[in-house]
């Protein structure tokens, strides 16, 4: 077992001392690893920038939709205003509030139900 460990240590030492065109192989491998890491960080950062732009675009779209919702709510409040509806119903449909003589009490509902129906004008 000890001889196998010594053989492995010798192989590693030879690998560290081996040279290729004046550079040790370990230095070339380290440089290649460093270059790969730099490129990887660059590509990840570029991808994150693209996603950041997409998030900013989506946030802008959400803000636009929120403005539209507020505008539509304001328009709905204007269209459903009671005084406006009363004015339009009087102007175009000839409707008016019920006069007090046509109101019924809970005590007189039975009489109103038994009364003969009149034809609508």
C-alpha positions, 0 to 999 in steps of 0.5 A: 500500500505504501509503495502505491502511495509513493508511486502516485506521489511520484506521478503527481510530482512528475506532472507538476514538473512536466513542461510544454513549450517552456511552461509547466503543464499545471500552469497551463491548466490553471490558466485555462481554468482561469480563462474558463471561469472568466468567460463563465462569469461574463456569460452569467452576468450578461444573462442576468443583465438580460433578465434584469431588462426583462424584469424592468419591462415587466415592472413598467407594464404592471405600472401602465396597467395599474394606471389604466385600472385607476383611470377605468375606476375613475371613469366608472365612478363618474358613470355610476354617479347617482346625480348623473344617473338621475339627470339622465333618467329624467332627461331621456326616459322621463323618469322621476322620483316616486311621489309620496302619495304613491308610496306604500306602508307595510300596513297597506301592502295588502290593499295594494295587492288586492287593487285592480291593475291599471294599464300602463300609459 
